[in-house]
Amino acid sequence: MSKRLPTGGFEWVDEKDFEKWMNSPCILEVDLKGVKEELHDHFNEYPPAPENLLIGKVHKLTCTLNEKKKYIVHHEALKHYMSLGIEIGKIHRVIRFKERPWMKKYINLNTKLRAKAKNDFEKDFYKLMNNAVFGKTMENIRKRVDVRLVTREEKAKKLTNKVNFKHCTIFSENLSAIHMGKTQIVFNKPLYLGMSILDISKTLMYDFHYNYIKPKYPEGRSKLLFTDTDSLCYEIQTEDFFKDITGDVDRLFDTSNISEGHLSGIPTGVNKVIGMFKDEEKGKIIEEFVGLRAKLYSYKMFDDGKEKKRCKGVKEGVVDRTISFDDYKRCLFGG
C-alpha cells in the first residue's frame, strides 16, 4: 500500500498503441501462454499469475501452469511475470492512469505507531487502521443485502413474493428477518486500488521465491510447503538457515522478533519494516509439518514441542482444546 498506486486520469488505450503498454502505468487484459514443458519443474511449486477458477461449485484462487485467457493484471505484476519467463499472447484491452505513492505517509505512520505500541490493543488498532482501508478498496457491494425485520405474516408474504427476495431467517413465531437483494447498485468503491495492491504484493512474493530462495538453495534443497497472501512456509535443507541469511538482513528480513542471544548470531533489525520478511516463529526451528488443504495445517516446534494448528472455519479455542498435531497426521496417513 506504500507503493505507487492509481490516482486518476483513467483512459482506454487505442489498439494501435497496445504494444507501448510498458511506457506508462496501466492495467491490462491479456492472454498468458501456458508455461513451456521444460519449465514445468521450475514453476511447479509456485506458478506465477494465480487465477480465480470455479472448482466444483466454489470459486478458488489457483496457481496453474495452464494458459490464461483474458487475464486482468497490473503492469508491475505483468512485467515481473515476464521477467520470470511467462510469455504473453494477445492483448485485449489496456487502461492507463496516473499513479503516485499517495498512501505511503499514512501507512508508514501507522506502522511506526504499531512498532511503538505497548499492548495488544494498540498493536491491533494500528494494524486495523491500515487493513480497514484496504478492505474498503476490495468491498464487493454486489453482495450487500437489505434485511427487514417482520412481525406480521402479511408483510412477510409480501416481501417473499418480490423478485429480489433472497432468503428468510425465522427467529420465533412472531419475528422473522427477510433478506432482500439490492434493486439498485452504485459502484462507488475503488476496486482498482485493491486489485493493484494485491498484484504489487504478488511481485514481492514471487521475487523472493524465484530470485532469492531458489538460487540460494538449488537442486531441490528448498521446498515450498504453503503460501498465503503475505506468507511463505519452506522446508530448507541447510546447516543453519539464519547464518545463511545474515548478509541479507538489511535488505530482505525484519529480525526484530529474534532474541539477541540467538545461536546463529544473526543481527536484529528495526521493528515492523514494510516489505520485509519476518520469521513467525522468532528464530525457532519447525520439526514437523502436516498440510492437508488450504488453511488446514499444523506444525510442531523442535525446541519445546509446541504445536501450531490452523483449521479455517473452526474457532481457535475449539482447535486448541480438541485437535492435536497427531490428528492432522492421522488424517494425512490414515485417511
Steps between C-alpha positions, in 0.01 A plus 500: 500500500803728527591441133390711203123463462239635255375852566285578195526596135358167381472461124473211259801447274450473124569155360781634282684609816464174693863402443614815682337395828833484681545875457224605742321362807200291398282197561478247219275220382729252326536136405786328682653204322529170683834434668738312270541134590873537566417760768230297677734372772637849558155656547322198647509608867388858448354567153479873421178684416242337729143506371153455643350174372173323564594174674185293534249753632750734667731765359862448609816701444729251327856495371524300177741450211216529246442780254275777625249680280411867555706517818473839673830612649682808631791615284761443776383143555499424126853635459614279786329189361669564166838536670447153649430348159124531452404593144202712401274450201228732378438827681124561515467826694721753675394779733766744611504739793712728713664363813702608801569365853218704650430261791864462604499763778182358653626140489841594640342699783282209613793261465720718723224541758443124502872440556485730805179344635524371856202265506304269270210744465722773355678251271171369364357853469779636280501183294126541448549862394691371197299185438165679517603733218601204287173325582300793365692484172387138458141524621258318272183705518319244284478282811325763709148417615212678669377321811140569604379393844138393466243422771190449283430207268344724232813716478723192483298353211513830313880521527564134414297539179733770368758412233791623713415270794807299609409296807329516836622446856227408749577596860164423656132469416470880494839613365679433172786662310438533127818533293447706185746559218580856394286629214749775422880490532734799496860400427679744729790289630852534349539133403793591275695590815444166670585314181820704457606443862452124470687477169792710627520280811523195273815645340668508843406139571604362161820703499599358840425143394655496152779756536613425856395163646535283188846635399619481863382141544522332157460135404194435712643631828191718550137392486202732527250348743227763478445865421244765584458861391800619701667185631714209384587179684805302386682178570867593452796262509795690648729501803375833638240706315550803723872510427418470129287815503717712730645698210154576361329619818523870416320469167264204540431401860348657809672311784377717786299214654808273525681516834845660505650185648402280206758226440554604138603851601258650249466879546165636613343780297249779539147393595214491244676564170267519198581260217738281701453139609474403866540157658164423661666260744762752621808302406377159615509190280193312375549124540190358329238641264170359377298678232160358408343776289477879481504655849499154660845416630705444814864494602705408806802690634838330550607670826194469720259282302234772487237460232346758270171399340293670233149387415298757309138524605557360851555729797859511629395400851325189371802406287739546794289289736383218276745454211866398521787484254464121495140540380631678190751218445227238530293682238797513265630145538195312624230650281 
